[in-house]
Amino acid sequence: MTRTLLLDAAARSTVLLLLAALAAGLPRRAPAAYRHRVWAAALLGLLVLPAASALAPGWPLAVLPAPAPTPAAPPVGRGGVAAGPTLAEPAPQPFPVAAPPAFAPAPRPVAAAVEPYRPDPWLSAWAVGAALATLPTAVGLAANARRRRASRPLGGAWTVALDELRRALGVRRPVDLRVGGGPAIPSTWGVVRPVVLLPAEAETWPEATRRVVLSHELAHIRRGDALVHLLSRLAVALFWFHPLAWHALRRMRAECEHACDDLVVASGERPAAYAEQLVALARRLRTPRLGAAVGMARRGALEERVGALFDDARSHAPLGRRTGTVLLAAGLALASLLATARPAPRAAAEPGSSTPIAAPGPEQPAPRPTPTKPPDGPPRPLTGRAVVDADGTPAAGADVVLWWPPRRDEGDGRMSGSILKTTKAGPDGSFAFDAAPGRYRVWATLDGLATPRDTVHCVAVVVPEGDEAPKPVELRLKPAVAVTAVVKSRADGRPIPGAAIEMGWGVFPEEFKTDERGVARIFPLTADRWHLRARAEGFAAEPRWLNLGNGRDAEAEFLLGPGGDLRGVVRDPSGRPVGGVGMSVRLPNIPEQYDWVVTDPDGRYVARSVPRAADLTIMISKDGYARKDVTARIEGAERALDLTIEPRPFGGAVAGVVLDPQGRPVAGARVTNMGTSTDEVREARTGPDGTFLMENLYRGTFNRTQVVVRAGGLQARRFDVEPGPADRPGRAVIELAAGHRIRGRVVDEEGRPLGNVRVAYDDGNQPFGEGGSGSTDAEGLFAFDELPAPCPFDFSRAGYSEVRRRDLPLDGPDVVEVRMAPAGVILGRAVDGAGRPVGSFRVRLGFSPQRRPDEPTAGLTYDLFEPGQEFHAADGRFRLADLPVGTPLQVTVSAPGHEDATLERVVVARPAEAREGEYRLAAIDPASVRTYAGRLVRADGKPAAGAELRLVANRPVEAAARPGRGGGFRPLFNWDVHGFGRMNLDPSIVRYEEAVADADGRFAFPSIPRGVQVSLYWRGAGIPPGSSERLDRLDHAAAGTLDVRLDPPARVVVAVDRTKRPRFDGVQVRPRRPEGPTRTAAPGPDGRSIFEIDDLAAGEHDVNLMDLPRPLPGSPPGAFTQGTLDSRRIDLKPGETRRIEIP
């Protein structure tokens, strides 16, 4: 394979260099500058050849006609079974559009002997030659740095002459003029800040010699010879085996000196005087080797240079910048054409077919197979435009792909999709597809630009049925970044080949697999936050968030621990399998869902790559069945666990009528009943007489059965209903008030309309809200006629600061204008104590303790403050985007082995005004930290395995700030509100850690700073909650060997007289100790009257009979107030069971 590639490269480069020789030699009177540019273009073209051949799309170079194809037999798998259609045999078209690529399912692998690795001799020989050819350049670069350090700057008359000649030659860049340190001849190097180095004796030179030398070196600088020379040396190193490449380099260097001589003479020097100075310098100076610098007076070429000065047969005119640029561009374009030429037989193209997606090569990720039939129906034109996001210019030539949206396979809950068609954007960025009615995704790529390609981020489009035309699509391409994922075993650090990298909750059209080094490259990704998940057989999958907002490529390392598969069958109580059951797998102390699977039609499921020796919580759910939580644990490579799901008791039925303010029935009103999650929904429409019937309703967030009714022109209303049995439904008469109107326009700060802005009113962006939402059109307009009064509005669009709860005038004749400001950013750089960048770190946001009363506040998404955003950047820089401008926040940066760095007040700024903050992370001094470790033991002497522990370390503050037991400052930790990262939002908290006791009841919290106050809290099944405060007062040995002996848990049994208390929310036991936790027992659907609450700590508790919650007027959905119907205070002793009767 390598031999073929080298021969191909040699052939293409030969054509390029021969054409360059022809172009340089034919115009006999052409100046040296022209010939230099021709040879330089050819050598730079050598660099383009391999890159263009690998990355650019090929163009067919027609040769002989293709022979007639011979029908081939379908591939046969093991056992003689045909493997299905191949890439050469596309599947039948389900609708009359261009053919989608038919990706053949991969046949089952056949066992084969593994051959030992043998190095490729051709590759090895080329690599050795390239290294040797590069060596002189590397040595020269190092020598340049050494010579500069050994030299000293020149001033005085030299500086005056240098400035005068810079102006005469048009050199605008500052030049560092130095003397001494070698070499023995004048030389120059450097691209950004050029250096001119003179020999030590230069200080004795007369003024005429000074001017000649400086003029020649400045001519090199003006022409950019240092950069061209360096790149040409690299090109020759790649093509060291080609003699024409070395010849081209020699000719380019010779013509370079001639061109500089011509430029000096053109600036006013007499040729005779200039030649005399060249000869004099060559006599008294020795010529060293200058692998990476441009020298002046080399003896070997002196005779040729002097003769060229007096050669009237050729031109001595300098080459214009435009002509030189055109020559370089022509050479690079020619190289690109040569690189991308693909010999192909002549064949007639079928008219009307769109470009098929190429079959994946060995370097491409394999596309997902097409498991299901795509949308069907008469095709409709779907049009759009691809533009560059930075300036809005057309993305001409962009590759645009239409993707059929994926679905969840019932087999294992995974997502799958199929690529339908691909095309190229025209010169104005426009593109078009023919697509059947349905929902699709569209993305585009162009060079290093891309739009998102996964189902979460990428652009979704709808091709409607009927006569309505699809809305045009705008794709904005942004700079793409890559993630290099490295997957290793946590136990021994070995790489894991064949591991899959899954892209978060969405789906990519490709699967990414690690190579034999355990490395996978994921590209292209947009500069967004991404959720990655590494999975490998025999290991536990590891998910993580990665922030690519800084626009830089990143590397993410995944260390996988042991894992296994959990599989089984879900059945109903009669033993019949139940398909379509959703199963949410969660780990202890991690709020984010770990995995999601769905049972197949036979009730089978497989949860793959879950951690071993972890207490898993599996929530199973399906419409018509009661939700159920199951605890499971895997100890080996696999565990079988069959589950039973109970049918949900009938939720009752309601029959009702919807009326307008005049008492007339409202036809077509939408009636919605929602439970406690977004998948518990019942919906009905009223008939012509305004009536509706809903059955098997859900109880909602307030433990009430409610419906929300919406109708055009009328205010939405939430209504409590009382369901009845199926044969005697409950009755409901729902009157709706007239709605208020608004017409508005959303614009940016320049007054330009903003389309695709999501507009939500009356908390319509909340899942349980009564309001609604819509989007602005291309002119930024929106309109609603069903509003309550007053009515808050929310406006959101990617790239802009969210406008929240804005009150707008209603029922007015004018269009209300809403302005949206660009979203703000926070910029920062993580460095260590010495100022060196920290490459891998995590950034957490919190509310600033220094916020002023007039400053805005903002809600933060969970992942911004716990666990925070993970960054991998070699320069330590990070960028947090899509934040509301003007909001003060607290920013904390943490990295392994370093102490956290926190800025308590960072104000979110506009992107153009943002300033980078520095976060200095000092290395952790082992003497400045300590470990708190120990063991929890139950009252019966058994280890408290699985107990949850929390460690809180806070700065000492005066006791008056927030007094706690034992004196001093103690954060008010509470189990009821400890989640959602709230502890990390408290600026006084230095460290907040979570742990779970192992099978022996042991726990450990390493690297806790000294000089802080430390408290430990615990709870768990079968043990009472408790705490141990001011552990920082213990000595080092005692802190690392904590022995916590637990009391036996107390218990409360409450009997409620249901004849006198038919409706209540539940029984609540609230401990008087501030850390809680509060325990609640709900009455449930069975109407029980005995409530048992276990695992209580000794001490005072309030036992409350809770009233039904009521919505809090004027607050968002979910906010409620709740009173008590009865309350008792009790004092429990360890292990006591207290019985209470509530009449």
Secondary structure by P-SEA (a helix, b strand, c coil): caaaaaaaaaaaaaaaaaaaaaaacccccccaaaaaaaaaaaaaaaaaaaaaaacbbbbbbcccccccccccccccccccccccccccccccccccccccccccccccccbbbbbcccccaaaaaaaaaaaaaaaaaaaaaaaaaaaaaabbbbcaaaaaaaaaaaaaacccccccccccccccccccccccbbbbbbccccccccaaaaaaaaaaaaaaaaaaaaaaaaaaaaaaaaacccaaaaaaaaaaaaaaaaaaaaaaaaacccaaaaaaaaaaaaaaccccccccccccccccaaaaaaaaaaccccccccccaaaaaaaaaaaaaaaaaaaacccccbbbbbcccccccccccccccccccccccccccbbbbbbbbbbcccccccccccbbbbbcbbbbbccccbbbbbbcccccccccbbbbbbbcccccccccccccccccccccccbbbbbccccccccbbbbbbcbbbbbbbbbbbccccccccbbbbbcccccccbbbbbccccbbbbccccccbbbbbbbbccbbbbbbbbbccccccbbbbbbbcbbbbbbbbbbcccccccccbbbbbbccccccccccccccccccccccccccccbbbbbbbcccccbbbbbbbbcccbbbbbbbbbcccccbbbbbbbbccccccccbbbbbbbcccccbbbbbbbccccccccccccccccccbbbbbbbccbbbbbbbbbbccccccbbbbbbbcbbbbbbbcccccccbbbccbbbbccccccccccccbbbbcccbbbbbccccccbbbbbbccccccccbbbbbccccbbbbbbbcccccccbbbbcccccccccbbbbbcccccccccbbbbbbccccccccbbbbbccbbbbbccccccbbbbbbbbcccccccccccccccccccbbbbbbbbcccccccbbbbbbbbbccccccccbbbbbbbbbccccccccccccccccccccccccccccccccccccbbbbbbbccccccccccccccbbbbbbbccccbbbbcccccccccaaaaabbbbbbccbbbbbbbbcccccccccbbbbbbccccccbbbbccccccccbbbbccccccbbbbbbccccccccccccccbbbbbcbbbbbbbccbbbbbbbcc
